[in-house]
């Protein structure tokens, strides 16, 4: 990540914005006559307090576990997607939530079938498991790590903000998971293999700043 991008991330971070807002108390008190000499140090102190408070109040739900396990049961995978959807909900727009809910619905629809059939559906099971345990958590985690203001104001790839990019990613994942449902219903093993390859290619780099 470039030095300029790191500087942008710091500028839009909750800590810096809180610090700048609180630092305004220094000049305000000076003009009100409440303080005089040393007002600059007082202003700096206000900024530091705001900076630390902003960092301390960072939402605990902003970090998504990225553990990938190869032998999760169907019930565990369903629980995983349920937990992920609830954790991500406060960060997402209504459109994003709709796509994520559709992905959850597809996972719940697929798991009973994929967990109780022979190896013909191994690729479908692998695609669903990778989506729930790897692609989706990694993408949401990178998005959540960005400062809230930065997500909606800064163009990071092809003139699009992280919010726009995530919306596109979730819409794409939604469409692919619906296709997996169709391919499982029609027992199309080759199409399931193509689904898996497509998702791996598109979600291989989940970092919005490295797009």
C-alpha positions in Angstrom: 0.0 0.0 0.0 1.4 3.4 -1.0 2.3 6.1 1.6 -0.4 8.3 0.1 -3.1 5.6 0.6 -2.0 5.1 4.2 -2.2 8.8 4.8 -5.7 8.8 3.3 -6.8 6.0 5.5 -5.5 7.7 8.6 -7.2 11.0 7.7 -10.6 9.3 7.3 -10.2 7.1 10.4 -12.6 7.5 13.3 -9.7 8.4 15.5 -8.5 11.3 13.4 -12.0 12.6 12.7 -12.8 12.5 16.4 -9.5 14.2 17.3 -10.1 17.0 14.8 -13.6 17.5 16.0 -12.5 17.7 19.7 -9.6 19.9 18.8 -12.0 22.6 17.8 -12.7 23.1 21.5 -9.3 24.7 21.8 -9.9 27.7 19.5 -13.5 27.9 20.8 -12.3 28.3 24.4 -9.6 30.8 23.3 -12.2 33.0 21.6 -14.5 32.7 24.5 -11.7 33.9 26.8 -11.7 30.8 28.9 -8.0 30.1 28.1 -5.1 32.1 26.9 -1.4 31.3 26.8 -0.8 27.7 26.0 -4.0 27.3 24.0 -2.1 25.4 21.3 -1.0 22.7 23.7 -4.5 22.5 25.0 -5.8 22.1 21.5 -3.2 19.3 20.8 -4.4 17.6 24.0 -8.0 17.7 22.9 -6.9 16.2 19.6 -5.0 13.4 21.3 -8.0 12.6 23.6 -10.3 12.4 20.5 -7.8 10.3 18.6 -7.5 7.7 21.4 -11.2 7.7 22.0 -12.0 7.2 18.3 -9.6 4.2 18.2 -10.9 2.8 21.4 -14.5 2.9 20.2 -13.8 1.0 17.0 -16.7 -1.5 16.6 -15.8 -5.0 17.8 -17.8 -6.4 15.0 -15.4 -4.9 12.4 -13.1 -8.0 12.5 -14.4 -11.1 10.8 -12.8 -14.5 11.5 -11.2 -15.9 8.4 -10.6 -19.5 9.5 -10.9 -22.1 6.7 -11.6 -25.7 7.8 -12.1 -28.6 5.4 -14.5 -30.8 7.4 -17.3 -28.6 8.7 -20.7 -30.2 9.0 -23.7 -28.8 7.1 -25.1 -27.5 10.3 -21.8 -25.7 11.1 -21.6 -24.1 7.7 -25.2 -22.9 8.0 -24.5 -21.5 11.4 -21.4 -19.8 10.1 -23.3 -17.9 7.3 -26.0 -16.9 9.8 -23.4 -15.5 12.2 -21.6 -13.7 9.4 -24.8 -12.1 8.1 -25.6 -10.8 11.6 -22.1 -9.4 12.2 -22.0 -7.7 8.8 -25.5 -6.2 8.9 -24.6 -2.8 10.6 -21.9 -2.2 8.0 -24.1 -2.7 4.9 -26.6 -0.8 2.9 -30.1 -2.2 2.3 -29.0 -3.4 -1.2 -25.9 -5.1 0.2 -28.0 -6.8 2.9 -30.5 -8.0 0.3 -27.7 -9.7 -1.7 -26.2 -11.2 1.5 -29.5 -12.5 2.6 -29.9 -14.2 -0.8 -26.5 -15.8 -0.4 -27.6 -17.1 3.0 -30.8 -18.5 1.6 -28.9 -20.3 -1.2 -26.5 -21.8 1.4 -29.4 -23.1 3.5 -31.1 -24.5 0.4 -28.0 -26.2 -0.8 -26.4 -27.7 2.3 -28.9 -30.5 3.0 -28.5 -31.8 -0.6 -24.7 -31.3 -0.9 -24.1 -33.0 2.5 -26.0 -36.1 1.7 -25.0 -37.1 -1.8 -22.1 -38.9 -3.4 -18.9 -37.4 -4.8 -20.8 -36.1 -7.9 -21.4 -32.9 -6.0 -18.0 -32.5 -4.4 -17.4 -29.3 -6.5 -20.6 -27.8 -5.4 -19.9 -28.5 -1.8 -16.4 -27.1 -2.2 -17.8 -23.9 -3.8 -20.3 -23.3 -1.0 -17.7 -24.0 1.7 -15.2 -21.7 0.2 -17.8 -19.0 -0.2 -18.9 -19.2 3.5 -15.5 -19.8 5.1 -13.2 -17.9 2.9 -14.4 -15.6 0.1 -17.2 -13.8 1.9 -15.5 -13.4 5.3 -12.3 -12.1 3.7 -14.1 -9.6 1.5 -16.3 -8.3 4.4 -13.3 -8.1 6.7 -11.3 -5.9 4.3 -14.3 -3.6 3.8 -14.9 -3.4 7.6 -11.3 -2.4 8.2 -11.6 0.7 6.1 -12.7 4.0 7.9 -16.5 4.5 7.4 -16.1 7.9 5.6 -13.4 6.5 3.4 -15.7 3.7 2.2 -18.2 6.1 0.7 -16.0 9.0 -0.5 -12.8 7.7 -1.9 -12.5 6.1 -5.4 -10.0 3.2 -5.1 -10.6 1.3 -8.4 -11.9 2.4 -11.8 -13.5 5.5 -10.1 -15.5 3.4 -7.7 -15.6 3.7 -3.9 -15.2 0.6 -1.6 -19.0 0.8 -1.0 -19.7 0.5 -4.7 -17.2 -2.2 -5.2 -18.6 -4.3 -2.3 -22.1 -3.8 -3.6 -21.0 -5.2 -7.0 -19.1 -8.1 -5.3 -22.1 -9.1 -3.3 -24.4 -8.9 -6.3 -22.0 -11.1 -8.2 -21.8 -13.6 -5.4 -25.6 -13.6 -5.1 -26.0 -14.3 -8.8 -23.4 -17.1 -8.7 -24.9 -18.8 -5.7 -28.3 -18.8 -7.4 -26.6 -20.4 -10.4 -25.1 -23.1 -8.1 -28.6 -23.8 -6.8 -29.8 -24.4 -10.4 -26.7 -26.5 -11.3 -27.2 -28.7 -8.2 -30.8 -29.2 -9.1 -29.9 -30.2 -12.6 -26.9 -32.3 -11.5 -24.6 -30.3 -13.8 -21.2 -31.2 -12.4 -19.3 -29.3 -15.1 -21.2 -26.1 -14.5 -20.5 -26.5 -10.8 -16.8 -26.7 -11.5 -17.1 -23.6 -13.6 -18.9 -21.8 -10.8 -16.1 -22.7 -8.4 -13.4 -21.5 -10.8 -15.2 -18.2 -11.5 -15.6 -17.4 -7.8 -12.1 -18.3 -6.9 -10.8 -16.0 -9.7 -13.1 -13.1 -8.7 -12.5 -13.3 -5.0 -8.9 -14.3 -5.0 -7.9 -10.7 -4.0 -10.4 -9.4 -1.5 -8.5 -6.2 -0.6 -10.3 -3.2 -2.1 -7.1 -1.1 -1.9 -5.1 -3.7 -4.0 -7.7 -3.8 -6.8 
